[in-house]
């Protein structure tokens, strides 16, 4: 028990430390920007408040001051401004990675989805809201039957195999693991196993996993095994 508590405490400290790093970097950006703005005010160049106003005004301000200030000071101000821009990019990248990490943690809780599949899903999908539904995301991955037919008769074939083959393969392997190893399959999975051949049941489970991944990412929620999807009226 002591070891588990220590690990949890260590994890909390790391998370808090990561948040502090982002806040500290943001604070440094604001501090440097205020210093530069204050210095330029002494030379009659008044700019609006905020990083956005500083970024917009700085190039023209430096051009106007070229003939009034020593070159070494102009170069120093330009280096400070460029440093702020680079720091903003680094902060944005840290935030992007943090959001991706949180998304991976959320969908890794789905049965059949490990960290590898979660990482691949987040990287492949991008913005989940570009897909209108989980069904559309599953279709994009090629986890729905291809269809053919004429004269009003439609025949379902094997899966279309469109989309990202790597992620589709991971989802199918995860679905196979769920079918063979889950202790609580639930009524839906039990019925699909009774009514369909094994490979069809595996693809159906992979399709369901893909839909769940989309729902969690699109609606920014945690996995809930008891959640019931309700179609809008």
Buried (B, 14 or more C-beta within 10 A) or exposed (E): EEEEEEEEEEEEEEEEEBEEEBEEBBEBBEEBBEEBBEBBEEEEBEBEEEBEEBBEBBEEBBEBBEEEBEEEEBEBBEEBBEEBBEBBEEBEEBEEEBEBBEBBEBBBBBBBBEEEBBBBBBEBBEEBEEBEEBBBBBBBBBBBBEEEEEEEEEEEEEBBEBBBEEBBEBBBBBBBBBBEEEEEBEEEBEEBBEEEEEEBBBBBBBBBBBBBBBBBBBEEEEBEEEEEEEEEE
